[in-house]
Amino acid sequence: MPESKPKINTVRLQNISYGHKQSAALRAAIELDLFTRVSEGARSFKKVAAELGISELNAERLVVGCAGIGLLQKDDKGYKNAPDVERFLVKGKPTYIGPWLLFTSYDFEQWKDLKGYLTSKDPPRILGLYENLTDEMAREYHDATYSVGLGAGFLFSKDVDMSKRHLILDLGGGSGAYCIAAISRYPQLKAIVMDFKPVTRMTQKFVAQWGLQDRISILAGDFTADPFPSGPDVIIQASNLPQYNQQGLEKVMRKGFEALVPGGEYHVVGETVSDEKDGTAGPALWGLHEALFGSLGRAHSEKEVMSYLENAGFVNVAVHEFIPGSLTRISGYKPEA
């Protein structure tokens, strides 16, 4: 008997079109601190209503909605947080990333007019949004990125052996999370965080919180245009890959090659798509996001980034799994003298 083909329906397309509803449910749950209350024992509609100060009807709506998109799960004691929610969305835990998830929805009104940005005749700018960066924009952005960046920084420091290294140059280091994590693990290290001047004020704040002012230097500048300090044996370029085009990235990597000591290493931690440029929703959407900023950036594949490093002179270029579905680490080395 021939196998019947699965029927094609509209459900997948409808679910994609409902994406803003999922985002709104997540945002409201974070703002109301639902997941912290559930973690503390509010596992029924009635208890959730009392803890959140909303009606029992709205508590049921919110809880069922969050369960419907996998944020909450049901057992014989009531509702509980999904494992990733319990780890990352319960206030008070060092892994809490609520500020970052709230920040990522700030530009929803712009996304509604994506067609307008895609059909705009305005010439793109090298730095896009960052050409007009203000202190307030930098504060909002890096208060959010710190909450998620610190975890990535500690993962990087675990994956990359820097026990024999001495100086990190972090390009676009933002909050300084990668350097804070590296220096916490490797006591012989020092670091330089290079970023735009409004951002460096935030870097100073976070570095001071860790008491690392004597080991992490802060350099205000545009790494696409300004010279790099010489002497690093590690360069990190993390979470800014889609903001630039091929020419811009190759220019930065050539500068990095020249600045590194012989035998030094360059690490791109970026939102890469597959070599076929399919799948990988998160990185692909970050590339599309650049249309809103009017930059020259786009999504880059792993193979493309490898070629940029090789064109800059790096050898032993390799791709390493980092945070699947989000970030890949691609490394290269400056040949020994």
N, C-alpha and C positions, 0 to 999 in steps of 0.2 A: 504494500500500500504506500503510495507516494507521500512524503512528508509535506504537511501543509505549511505554507509560508506564514510567518507572523504577520498579523494585520498591521497595517500602518495607520496610526491615528494622530490626533492633534495634541495629545497630552504633553509630549516633550516640549513642543513649541509654546503651549500655554504656560507651562511651568517656567520657561525662560522669561516669558513676558511678565510673569508675576515676581520677577526677581526683586523689584523694588519693595514688594510687600514683605518678602523674607528679610531684606535689609532693615526695614522699618520695625519688624517684630524683634529682631536682634537688638537694634538700637534702643527701643523702649525697654526691653528686658534689662539691658545694661544700665540705663539711666535710672530705672526703678530699683536696681540692685536685686533683681529676682534670683539670680543664680547664687548669690551669697546667702540669701534667706533660705533657699532650698537646701543648700549645703548645711545650714545650721539647724534644719529640721522642719521647715515649713513645706510639707509634702502633700497637702490637700488644698483644694480651692479655698476653703474657709481660712486656713492658716496663712496662705499666701495673701488673701485679701486683707487680713488683719495686719500682717507685717508690712505690706506695701501701702496701706492706707487707701485702697480702692475697693469698689463694690465686689461682692462675690461673683456677680455676673461677669464683670470685666476680668477678674482673676481667672475665671474659667476660660474666657476667651483667650487670654494671653498664654496661659499654661498649655492649653490644647494646641494653640498655634505654634508654640515653641516645640511641643512634642511632635507636631506634624512635620516640622523641618529638621528633626533630629537633635535639637538642642537639649531636650529633656527626654527621659525614658521612664517607663512605668514598671513597677514591680509590686509585690504583695503589700508593701508598706506605703505605696503612693508613688508620687513622682520623684525622680532624682536627676541630677545633672548627668549628661553624657560625659564620658571620660575626659575628652578634650575641654569641655566646658568647666568641669570640676577643676582641672589643672590651671586653666588660663583665664577664667572669668569669675573667680571668687576673690573678692577684695581681701587684702591682707596677706595674700600669698605672694612670694617674691616673683612668681611667674605670671602675675596678673597683667593682661594686655588690653584691658578695657579702653584706656585712652586712645590707643592706636585704632581700634575698631570704630570708635565714635568719630575719630578724625577722618577716616576714609570715606565717610558719607557726606562730608561738608560740601562737596561740589556736585551734589545731585541735580541741582537746578541747571548746571552747565551740561551735564550728561543728557538731560531731556532735549537739549538743542544740539546734539551731536551732529546731526545733518548739517546744521548751519556752520559748524566749525570745519567739517569735512569739505564743504563747498566754498569756503572762504577764499578770496583771492589775495588776502594779505600775505606778504612774504614771510616765511618762517624765520625765527630768530635762533641764533646758536644756543642761547641759554633759556629761551622761552620765559616761563614765569620768573625765573631767578634773575632776570635783568632788572626787575623792579622789586626785589625782595626787601621787605621792611622788617624792623625789629619785631613787630607784632606777629607777622607771618612766620618768622623764624621761631619765635617762642611757641606758637601753637603747634607748628609742625614737629619740632624736636622734643617738646614735652610728650608728644604722642609716640614718636619713633623710638625714644629711649626705652619705653615700656616693652617693646618687642625687640629692639636692637641689642639689648644687653644679653638676652638669651642666645641670639645668633652669635654675638661676640664670644661668649664662653664656649659655644660649640666650635667656633673657628679655632680658638686657642687650644682646645682639646684635640682637634683633628690635625693641626699644623705644629710640628715640633719646632719651637723657637728657643730651645734651651741653649743653643750656641750662637744666637743672634744678639744684636746689641741695640739697634735703632730701627723703629718702625716709622714710616711715613704713611699716614692715613689720608688719602685723597677724598675730599668731601666727607670727612669723618663725622660731621654733625655733632651729636651729643658726646662723641668720644667713646661710645660704648665698646667698640672693638679694642681700642687701646686700653681702656679701663680693665677689660677682661684679661687681655694679654699680660699686662703688668701685674695683675693680681696673681697670675699663675707663674710668671717667670720673673723673679725678683731682680735679675741683672738687666732687664730691658729698660730702655727709655723710648719715648715716642713723640712724634710731632703730628698734630691734627691740623690739616689745612682745609679751610672752608671760607665761605663768604663772611665778611665782617659782621653782619647782623647775627649770623649763626654762631660765630665764635663766642659771643656773649653767653649763649646757652651752653657751649662747650665748657666755658669757665665754671659755670654753675655746677655742672655734673662732676667735673674733675675735682672741684673743691669739696663736694659731698663725700668723695672717696679719699680726700686728703692726699691727692697725688699731684699737687701743683709742682713739686720739685722733680717729677719724673715725666710728666706729660706737658710738652710745650704746645702753644697754640699760635698758628700762623694764619693771619687774615689774608685771603687772596682768592683768585679765580684760577683753579688748576688747569683750565683750558688755555689760559693766556699768560699767567705769571710764572716766573722761574721756580724750580723746585730747589729746596735745600739739598746739598750734596751729602753723601755719606750714609744713607740708609742701607741696611742689608735686607729689609723687608718693606715692600710697598703693598698696601691694601687699597683696593678700589671697590667699595661695597654699596650695593643697592642704589646705584645711579646709572646703570647701564642703558636703560631705554631712553634716557634724556638726551642722548647724543647719536649722531650718525657715524658711519664708518670713518669718515675723514677725521672727525673730531676725536674719536677713540684712538685711532692710530697715532694721531699727534700726541695725545696724552701719554700713550704707552711708549712712544719713542723718547719723550722727555723722561719718563720713568726709567727707561733703560739707561739713559745717560747718567741719571742721578745715582743709580744703584752702584754699590761697590761690586767688583768682580765676584761672581758666585752668588750674588744676591737674588732674591726671589720676588716675583710680582704675582699677586693674587687678585683676580677679578671675582667678586662674589655677586652674581647678577641674576636677573630674571630672564633666563634664556628660554627660548622655545626649541622644539626639536629641529633637527637638521632638515626635516621635511616641511617644517613650519605648519604643523597641524597639532591639534590637541593643546595641552598645557594652558588651560584657560587663564590662570592668574597672570603669568608673564605676557601672554598675548594681549590681555586687556590693559596691562601697564603700557605696552607699546601704543595701543589705540588711545590711551589716556593723554598721550603727548599732543594729540590733535587739539585738545582743550587748552593746552599751554602755548600753542603756537611755536613749538620748538622744531628742530630738525630731527628729533629723536624718533625711534621706532623699535620694535622688538627684534632682537638679534638671536641667531641660532648659536648653539655651542660650536659648531664647525666654523662659523664666521668669526667668533671671538678668538678661537684658536689661531685663525689665520691673521688676525690683527696683531696678536702677540708675536707670532712668527715673523711677520713683516717688520716689526719693530726690532727684531734681532734676538728674541728670546729662543731658548732651546729647551728640549725636554718638556714641551707644552703638553699638558694633560688635563682631562676633565675629571672632576671628583664629585660624587654625590654629596649634597650638603643638606638642603631641606627639600625633599622631593615635592614637586608640584609648585614650588615657590622660588627657591634659589639654588643655583649651581655654583660650585667653585672651580675656576679654571686657573691653573698656575703655569708659570714659565720661569726660567732661570737665565740670568746673565752669565755667559761663559766665563770661566776662570781666566785670569790674565795669562 
